[in-house]
């Protein structure tokens, strides 16, 4: 990386947006952006992030944001690897934006995919325990399999359940 990574806080971003000084790029997944977003943010999910496909800045500064700052840091590193002189991100992501009392637009999207994973994984783990006690101890394997899947997702950063849930019709981008 040759460029510089810089973070700005939510009030600074707000003033830049109001002054037309920047283009805001949301690198959260499409479902997260559909559920809630900072007004005017362009959606460019990190899973498909291409620095060359960023919206035209027309002399304005590109600012990246995600939920908490982790994914926007990764996107910023990709930008810098492509030769950008500077990559700027919102420190703390949309969570910091909301914590500062700044408005978000609410959409009519499905629940964020990780909440869906939590609901399905929790339901399957609970079902495995209940069936293990009530029907046959072999059902405890279901709870173990869910735990192993969550461990694998945490270690690799790739959640197979999230990938499967994203294929459901209501989770597909329209």
PyMOL commands that set and color helices and strands:
alter all, ss='L'
color gray80, all
select helices_A, chain A and resi 10-18+30-35+46-48+51-53+70-81+93-99+113-134+137-156+160-165+169-171
alter helices_A, ss='H'
color red, helices_A
select strands_A, chain A and resi 4-8+22-26+36-37+42-43+61-65+86-90+105-106
alter strands_A, ss='S'
color yellow, strands_A
deselect
rebuild
show_as cartoon
